[in-house]
Amino acid sequence: MGRYYSGDIEGKFWFAVQNSGDASFFGGQENVDYLQYYFNEDDLVDVNAGLMTCKKELGDFKEKLDKFFKKNAGYDDEMLVKEFEIRIEKVKDLLEWYARLELGEKIKKCIVKNKECSFDAEL
């Protein structure tokens, strides 16, 4: 069972990697009763800064993760340890930044297209 977000953008938070409040990383406004997010064009500066931080934290692993997920429909931590020759402790960190980047890219695309973006996140 997963936790979803829906509204102007839709998706599923990564199980055991991403919490429901992850969109707060990019700014916006949050309703603590059920995590309702609202972003507008004024938030693009924060969203872009967040995306840059994600990419910086991922470094060369961003491209490696892109390639990995294009060829693999599923994964477990051990697959990533073997593929990237990293310690298991590094896997969760990388996946958290990668999942956050995916969410931020959806938020940015929505703002650029619609001038605003709002969605509810399941707790």
Phi, psi and omega per residue, in radians:
M1 nan 2.301 -3.113
G2 -2.030 3.052 3.073
R3 -1.945 2.330 -3.043
Y4 -1.971 2.823 2.920
Y5 -2.216 2.569 -3.091
S6 -2.629 2.737 -3.101
G7 2.508 -2.255 3.103
D8 -1.157 -0.492 2.997
I9 -2.200 2.694 -3.113
E10 -2.366 2.645 3.093
G11 3.020 -3.027 -3.125
K12 -2.216 2.303 3.074
F13 -1.187 2.503 -3.123
W14 -1.172 2.202 -3.128
F15 -1.079 2.282 3.084
A16 1.075 0.242 3.138
V17 -2.179 -0.730 -2.943
Q18 -2.165 2.270 3.109
N19 -1.568 2.877 -3.072
S20 -1.139 -0.380 -3.131
G21 -1.596 0.228 -3.034
D22 -1.097 -0.483 -3.139
A23 -1.142 -0.347 3.090
S24 -1.032 -0.448 3.114
F25 -0.994 -0.515 -3.078
F26 -1.696 0.103 -3.130
G27 1.672 -2.405 -3.132
G28 1.303 -3.005 -3.126
Q29 -2.111 2.458 -3.035
E30 -2.129 2.372 3.020
N31 -1.800 2.000 -3.000
V32 -1.236 -0.192 3.113
D33 -1.206 -0.669 3.135
Y34 -2.633 0.352 -3.139
L35 0.936 1.379 3.048
Q36 -1.851 2.184 -3.089
Y37 -1.896 2.475 3.044
Y38 -2.375 2.235 3.086
F39 -2.223 2.584 2.991
N40 -2.377 -3.043 -3.065
E41 -1.032 -0.500 3.097
D42 -1.115 -0.388 -3.125
D43 -1.509 -0.110 -3.091
L44 -1.044 -0.573 3.114
V45 -1.070 -0.817 3.126
D46 -1.179 -0.694 3.133
V47 -1.111 -0.808 3.121
N48 -1.094 -0.696 3.100
A49 -1.112 -0.717 3.104
G50 -1.106 -0.724 3.109
L51 -1.110 -0.704 3.108
M52 -1.116 -0.697 3.103
T53 -1.103 -0.774 3.112
C54 -1.013 -0.825 -3.124
K55 -1.125 -0.673 3.107
K56 -1.118 -0.785 -3.136
E57 -1.121 -0.620 3.139
L58 -1.357 -0.566 -3.125
G59 0.934 -2.353 -3.130
D60 -1.159 -0.293 -3.113
F61 -1.244 -0.342 3.132
K62 -1.032 -0.912 3.139
E63 -1.129 -0.689 3.127
K64 -1.112 -0.720 3.120
L65 -1.183 -0.705 3.077
D66 -0.967 -0.852 -3.125
K67 -1.125 -0.737 -3.130
F68 -1.044 -0.835 -3.069
F69 -1.316 -0.332 3.033
K70 -1.225 -0.561 -3.096
K71 -1.748 -0.109 -3.122
N72 -2.225 2.158 3.116
A73 -1.324 -0.437 3.139
G74 -2.438 3.059 -3.130
Y75 -2.779 2.850 2.863
D76 -2.398 2.920 -3.057
D77 -1.003 -0.682 -3.109
E78 -1.107 -0.617 3.088
M79 -1.064 -0.733 -3.122
L80 -1.242 -0.659 3.083
V81 -1.019 -0.810 -3.115
K82 -1.212 -0.798 -3.093
E83 -1.068 -0.773 -3.031
F84 -1.795 -0.027 -3.130
E85 0.908 0.957 3.138
I86 -2.187 2.895 3.080
R87 -1.340 2.630 -3.089
I88 -1.038 -0.532 3.132
E89 -1.112 -0.490 -3.124
K90 -1.335 -0.441 -3.057
V91 -1.056 -0.897 -3.104
K92 -1.051 -0.724 3.126
D93 -1.057 -0.839 3.128
L94 -1.068 -0.789 -3.120
L95 -1.139 -0.632 3.110
E96 -1.090 -0.800 3.121
W97 -1.181 -0.641 -3.130
Y98 -1.191 -0.777 3.103
A99 -1.120 -0.710 3.127
R100 -1.111 -0.719 3.106
L101 -1.060 -0.760 3.121
E102 -1.041 -0.784 3.122
L103 -1.110 -0.809 -3.140
G104 -1.069 -0.676 3.107
E105 -1.126 -0.669 3.082
K106 -1.127 -0.748 3.137
I107 -1.071 -0.840 -3.116
K108 -1.066 -0.829 -3.130
K109 -1.017 -0.722 3.135
C110 -1.139 -0.764 3.129
I111 -1.097 -0.804 -3.124
V112 -1.066 -0.725 -3.102
K113 -1.300 -0.768 -2.966
N114 -1.936 -0.032 -3.080
K115 1.272 -0.108 3.100
E116 -2.796 2.904 3.134
C117 -2.665 2.193 3.071
S118 -2.380 2.562 3.105
F119 -2.812 2.731 3.095
D120 -1.807 2.465 3.125
A121 -2.040 2.237 3.086
E122 -1.183 2.471 3.073
L123 -1.553 nan nan
